[in-house]
Amino acid sequence: MGIGDFEQRLERLVEGTVARAFRSGVQPVEIGRRLTREMDLRRYAGIHGLIVPNVFDVLIASDDMERFSPFLTTLIHELEDVAREHARTEGYVFVGPVSVSIHDDQERTRGTVLVKSEVREAPGGWPGASLVLSSGERILVEEEPVLIGRLPSCDIVLADSNVSRRHAEVRREEGAIILKDLGSTNGTKVNGTRTVTRELMDGDEIMVGTTTLRFERV
């Protein structure tokens, strides 16, 4: 999702009475532009590519915070997606999960915004990786394998009769992210192809039963 798409989605989000409040004050799309600019300005060369900040603190005035409050959580998720998509487009690398927080700064005047950023490593210093559910929820792939199945103890629980109790797992192996089918009855597919063990690439779609999960490297 680029800035243009972000702007269109925010227009739909704030349409109606809330939209009228956006005729003055800081605009959400401006925050998105500040995030991507911060990434561009603070990038540096790492072993595996250009590393950019992955943690962002957005400081806005109290009046602007009040206007954002009805949809603050959605706005934060949208901004995190903007950062991920910009990294994907530019070939940037995150060393940890993307996180955006928005704070009320009483010293700021209405319509102004300050973005602070930092590069914050995930445990072990691994590049960011996650499984994205259809709801938009993200499950980070960290030190422990991510288990997918019907059992309540699984990390991703799927109430689907086509899914085995312990269906598949996603784990880190020497810098790679590996999907492994755990002997499931109906199998696991990646991009439509049945798979037993496979290294995942950014954007791969994993089919478990009737559920599709998307793998993202950023």
Solvent accessible surface area in square Angstrom, and as a share of the most:
residue,aa,sasa,rsa
1,M,36,0.16
2,G,37,0.36
3,I,42,0.21
4,G,44,0.42
5,D,73,0.38
6,F,0,0.00
7,E,62,0.28
8,Q,101,0.45
9,R,92,0.34
10,L,6,0.03
11,E,104,0.47
12,R,149,0.54
13,L,64,0.32
14,V,13,0.08
15,E,121,0.54
16,G,47,0.45
17,T,100,0.58
18,V,47,0.27
19,A,36,0.28
20,R,130,0.48
21,A,39,0.30
22,F,17,0.07
23,R,195,0.71
24,S,59,0.38
25,G,21,0.20
26,V,4,0.02
27,Q,62,0.28
28,P,7,0.04
29,V,15,0.09
30,E,45,0.20
31,I,0,0.00
32,G,0,0.00
33,R,94,0.34
34,R,73,0.27
35,L,0,0.00
36,T,15,0.09
37,R,114,0.42
38,E,33,0.15
39,M,0,0.00
40,D,51,0.26
41,L,135,0.67
42,R,108,0.39
43,R,119,0.43
44,Y,108,0.41
45,A,86,0.66
46,G,28,0.27
47,I,167,0.85
48,H,151,0.67
49,G,28,0.27
50,L,66,0.33
51,I,24,0.12
52,V,0,0.00
53,P,0,0.00
54,N,1,0.01
55,V,13,0.08
56,F,1,0.00
57,D,47,0.24
58,V,0,0.00
59,L,28,0.14
60,I,0,0.00
61,A,4,0.03
62,S,47,0.30
63,D,71,0.37
64,D,0,0.00
65,M,32,0.14
66,E,126,0.56
67,R,25,0.09
68,F,0,0.00
69,S,66,0.43
70,P,96,0.61
71,F,19,0.08
72,L,47,0.23
73,T,90,0.52
74,T,57,0.33
75,L,0,0.00
76,I,35,0.18
77,H,104,0.47
78,E,17,0.08
79,L,0,0.00
80,E,24,0.11
81,D,42,0.22
82,V,2,0.01
83,A,0,0.00
84,R,20,0.07
85,E,44,0.20
86,H,35,0.15
87,A,0,0.00
88,R,83,0.30
89,T,97,0.56
90,E,85,0.38
91,G,51,0.49
92,Y,9,0.03
93,V,31,0.18
94,F,2,0.01
95,V,17,0.10
96,G,1,0.01
97,P,48,0.30
98,V,13,0.07
99,S,49,0.31
100,V,7,0.04
101,S,35,0.23
102,I,15,0.07
103,H,79,0.35
104,D,69,0.36
105,D,28,0.14
106,Q,157,0.70
107,E,166,0.75
108,R,67,0.24
109,T,93,0.54
110,R,112,0.41
111,G,34,0.33
112,T,51,0.30
113,V,6,0.04
114,L,69,0.35
115,V,15,0.09
116,K,112,0.47
117,S,15,0.10
118,E,70,0.31
119,V,44,0.25
120,R,123,0.45
121,E,115,0.52
122,A,10,0.08
123,P,88,0.55
124,G,69,0.67
125,G,28,0.27
126,W,63,0.22
127,P,38,0.24
128,G,6,0.06
129,A,5,0.04
130,S,4,0.02
131,L,0,0.00
132,V,8,0.04
133,L,37,0.18
134,S,114,0.73
135,S,95,0.61
136,G,47,0.45
137,E,95,0.43
138,R,56,0.21
139,I,34,0.17
140,L,70,0.35
141,V,1,0.01
142,E,69,0.31
143,E,122,0.55
144,E,126,0.57
145,P,39,0.25
146,V,5,0.03
147,L,23,0.12
148,I,0,0.00
149,G,0,0.00
150,R,97,0.35
151,L,39,0.19
152,P,120,0.75
153,S,95,0.61
154,C,9,0.05
155,D,81,0.42
156,I,5,0.03
157,V,75,0.43
158,L,18,0.09
159,A,113,0.87
160,D,21,0.11
161,S,106,0.69
162,N,61,0.31
163,V,1,0.01
164,S,20,0.13
165,R,145,0.53
166,R,127,0.46
167,H,0,0.00
168,A,0,0.00
169,E,18,0.08
170,V,0,0.00
171,R,79,0.29
172,R,35,0.13
173,E,83,0.37
174,E,186,0.84
175,G,47,0.45
176,A,19,0.15
177,I,0,0.00
178,I,23,0.12
179,L,0,0.00
180,K,92,0.39
181,D,18,0.09
182,L,54,0.27
183,G,73,0.70
184,S,13,0.08
185,T,116,0.67
186,N,73,0.38
187,G,6,0.06
188,T,0,0.00
189,K,89,0.38
190,V,0,0.00
191,N,82,0.42
192,G,62,0.60
193,T,80,0.46
194,R,150,0.55
195,T,14,0.08
196,V,110,0.63
197,T,80,0.47
198,R,83,0.30
199,E,75,0.34
200,L,0,0.00
201,M,112,0.50
202,D,56,0.29
203,G,38,0.36
204,D,12,0.06
205,E,88,0.40
206,I,0,0.00
207,M,74,0.33
208,V,0,0.00
209,G,20,0.19
210,T,102,0.59
211,T,33,0.19
212,T,53,0.31
213,L,0,0.00
214,R,93,0.34
215,F,0,0.00
216,E,9,0.04
217,R,58,0.21
218,V,21,0.12
